[in-house]
Amino acid sequence: MPDREDVEEKIFFTLHFLLKSINDDNRNSHVGSIDMGEWIEGKGYRKKVLYDEKDLSSKGVRIQIVEIEAGDRVGPHFHESQTEVYNVQEGRAILGIDDVDYEVEEGDTLICKPDQVHYVINEYSETLRLFVVKLNYEEDDTRWKSE
């Protein structure tokens, strides 16, 4: 099994390549910039969908920005089908996956697989901003747990 640093390095370079490819494509296509889309309010967070499967020509892929304000939390939930890759763009928080709490900060990357219960607690003074890549994305795939 590869070690954590090796996996994180591969994810970092994959995300970097993906972002560069999208930005390069934006210069020559109709796909919008990072400011596209409207903010959508959720339970303790807000999100902006940047690209979906139509933009990327890739079934079940969605890329979005998620923000959790200082003092807010996203309650425990899981997804039946989708995998989520989180890259912290700004801020700090506790991101829990199953029974492990990770103290995340700018530059950290975590992966959450289907059926893994996860949550975010932002007890810090700044907004947490995540770049999220969703794989096998399906509408209505989120199942909220009682806290």
N, C-alpha and C positions, 0 to 999 in steps of 0.2 A: 504494500500500500504506500503511495507517495506521501511524503511528509507535508505538513500544513503550509510551510513556506513555499514549497514547490507548487502546490495547488494554487495558493494565493497569487504567486507570480504569474502563473498561466492565466488565471482569471483577469489579473490586472492588464496583461498584454492583450488579451482577447477584447476586453472592454475598450482599451485604448485604440486598438485596430478598428473595432466596430464604430466608435465615435468618429475617428478620422475618416472612415469610409462614408459614413452618413454625411459628415460635413463636406467631403469632396463631392458626393452626389448632389448635395444641395446647390452647388454652384452651377450644375448642369441639368437640373430637373425642376419639377413643380413642387417637390416636397419642401415644406416650410422650415423655419429655423427653430431654435430651442424655445422661442417665445410663442410658438403656435399652441392652439388649444386653450380651453378655459379651465380654471381651477374648479375642481369638484370637491365639495366638502364631504368628509367621511366621519366616522366615529373616533374623534380625537386627532384627526389628521386632515390634510387636504392633498389632492394629487392633480397632476397635469399630465395627460397622455401626450407624449411627444410623437411616437410612431406606433402604428399597429400593423397587423399582418398585411393589410393592403399596401401600406407605404413600403414595407420591407419585402413584399412578395415571399413571405414565409409564414405558413399556417401556424397559428397559436403563439406567435411572438408579439409581445407588447413591451414598449419601453416608456417609462414614465418617471417623473420627479415626484417625490413624496416629501411633505414637510410636516413635522410635529413641533408645535410651538413649545416654548419653555413652560414647564409645569403640566403639560398635557401627557396623555398616555393613549396607546392603542391597545385595547384589551386582547386577551388570548383568543386566538382563532387559528384555523388551519385551512388548507386547500386540498380538495380531493385529488386533483389532477396536476396542478401546476407546481413548477419549481420556480423559486424566486432567487435572484442574485442581487444582493444589496451592496452598493458602494457608497460609503459616507463621503459626501461632498463638503459639508459644513457641519459644525457643531459636535456635540457629544451626547450620548444617551446610554441606557441599558437596553440591549436588544436580547431578549430571551428566546432560545430555541430549545424546545422540549424542557428539560430540567436544568439547563445551563444558562446563566446570565453572562453576557459578554458586555464589557464596557467598551463601547466603540467610539472612535473619533475619526476625524478627517483622514481619508486614505484607506481605512479598513474596509474589507470585503468579506461578506458572509454569504453562505448558500443555505437556503431553506427548501427542503424536499417535500413532496406531497405527504400529507398526514402529519407533518411535524407541527406541533402547536408552537406558535410564536407570538410575541408581543413587544411593545416598545414603551419604555418609561423615560420621559425626558424630565429629569429633576434638576437640570442645569439651567443657566440663565440665558442661553441662546437657542435659537431655532435649530433643530436637526433637519438637514436636507439630505435625502437619499436619492441616488440614481438607481432605479430598479429595472432589471430585465426579467420579464416573466416568460417562461417557456411552457408550452402546453396550456396557454391561457384559454379559459372558458368563462363566459358570463355566469354569474350565480354559482361560482365554485367555492365561495368563502363560507365557512361554518364557524359561527361565533360560539365560544365556550362561556359558561357563566363563571364569573370571577369569585 
